[in-house]
Amino acid sequence: MNSQHPPSSRLQADGVRLAYDDAVVVDDLDLQVPDGQITVIVGPNACGKSTLLRSLARLLKPSAGRVLLDGDLIHSMPTKEVARRLGLLPQSPIAPEGILVVDLVARGRTPHQKLFQQWSESDERAVRAALTATDTLELADRAVDELSGGQRQRVWIAMALAQETELLLLDEPTTFLDITHQIDVLDLVRDLNEHEGRTVVVVLHDLNLACRYAHHIVMMREGDIVASGPPAQVITADSVRNVFGLRSVVIDDPVSATPLVIPADQRQHGRSDDQ
Amino acid sequence: MTDLRDEVTSGAGTRHHTAAAHVLLLRGRVIRWSGFSVRLDVRSTSVCVVLCGLLMVVSLWSISVGDFPISIRDVIATILGNPTEDSEFIVGTLRLPRVLVGIGVGATFGMSGAIFQSLVRNPLGSPDMIGFNAGAALGAVTAIVWFDGSPTQVSAGAVAGGIVAALAVYLLAWKRGVQAYRLVLVGIGAGFAVNAFIDYLITRAEINDVQRATVWLTGSLNGRSWDEVRIVAVALAALGPLAIIMQRRLDRLDLGDDTAAALGINVARSKLALVLVAVCLASLGVAAAGPIAFVAFVAGPIARRLANSPSACIVPAAFVGALVTVVADLAARRLLAPTELPVGIMTAALGAPYLLWLLARQARTGAL
């Protein structure tokens, strides 16, 4: 996390322009995802966070610029090869009706399987490890439809884990979860990073949780990266006002000592008191 | 063979797990040998075995009964190559090819329906609902009426018609991607349009061709010969294995396009391949026996329920389709004997109530 020594980066975007049909969402954007760290992308709705994540995962081809994975152009690599190195959990994945947890997690092994290598011993090990890591082993024979939102999200993460990729991209994994389950999911992300050394990129809405869990924060507005770096440097009252148009007070989180954004009373012109 | 519900012993037994860590409740059995492994779903396999048994029983029964009953023993003897005087013609020329065409057509419709319903994520997405079979029928009728086509030409016409219909429906439903409900609605509309065009062709055709075309259009197994057996046999031999191999991709696509791509599936290419295989299967079925209604529509859902599986169940759907068709044909032949009904009327009688139930359910849950 020290700024003199920029960490190496296996995954980077180089002057990318991202567009759906004619609407350009992101233009000329550079991003290096630091290896072995948790990177959190924040920004207002429709700022291009998810679009950027999709392009990093090869789901969206840049109309200009390039995305590099281990120095190779990600869009010229075979899909399966990418899937062995980089996992993605999209914003709203669909669970087939009636599928069991273990069957869903087992599908994470797809890039490691072939026509006649349908279920190897390493598949078995990976699925068990993923279920254990996400604390869903005891749910293994339950139907995914029956689970609570928090459990379901853990199961989806387990599927992405079973893929055994060193890079893991998660698109808003805490949306629709209550606060307890949000913390559960983010603690899990931190464990994966600390214990297994995985590089994780997460798109989050909650600035305070982002500050608490990120090593590296990327702040986006209207398709541009406005600021990036350690949370304490990036998240300030000025940057929050600049990016979100929200007047706020930023104090130290009493638990983690990371920045804590407290919205000011937007109707008044004066700032409310610091505590 | 290792049952995953039991302990799994690893290769050299070098790793030690606690007993709890061994319990992994994955469906099915895994067979492994030297770097290869195959996973078999026990329930799906048993369902297929049972359906196959039922299919054989019904087929023998169907060959045996009729205006000239032939004992089951003689039927079996004839099939095995020891015909009696009567049975040679009645079984070998009339009833055996008819039953075989029924089995083959049912299987092609069943597979095609299972693939489309999974791709569209909607039971209404089967090829007989969304106009693809009508397109194939138009192609075949064109071949009959304009070219007095041979079985090969009729097949080619059907496949061409099916592909054109699929392409047209897809393009008409396209609006920044294809939504399932748009595809279904556009497909139903396209089906009507195609049928209107078929009617037009019929009114302009020679009277002999008209008779051949109309009987064939209701979906009939009457008078099917070894020519039609050949069509479905080729279809199943060439496309069946492809469909089975691609089920893996189909099941990944079921998780959503982004998830499938993240798992290393080439989404666009896989979808195109699946659509092509499914359209060709359905079209060749249509070429052999006409657009028999509702078989593709009911086979997939029944198969999924029987196999209790979240996957597309392509193989069980083939068996269900075959069984439904053969049973419906038996009923069509014997219910009002000596009058024979076209099998399409029987399958419609079976399928229509299911369609109504499904529409009512989807309307209630807001799925359509």
Interface residues (C-beta under 8 A of the other chain):
Chain A: D21 R54 A57 R58 L59 T79 K80 E81 V82 A83 R84 G87 L88 L89 P90 S92 P93 I94 A95 P96 E97 G98 I99 L100 V102 D103 A106 R107 G108 T110 P111 L115 F116 Q117 Q118 W119 S120 E121 E124 V127 R128 T132 A140 D141 A160 Q163
Chain B: L4 V8 S10 G11 A21 L24 L25 L26 R27 V30 R32 G35 F36 S37 V38 R39 R121 R176 I245 R248 D251 R252 D254 L255 G256 D258 T259 A261 A262 L263 G264 I265 N266 N308 S309 P310 S311
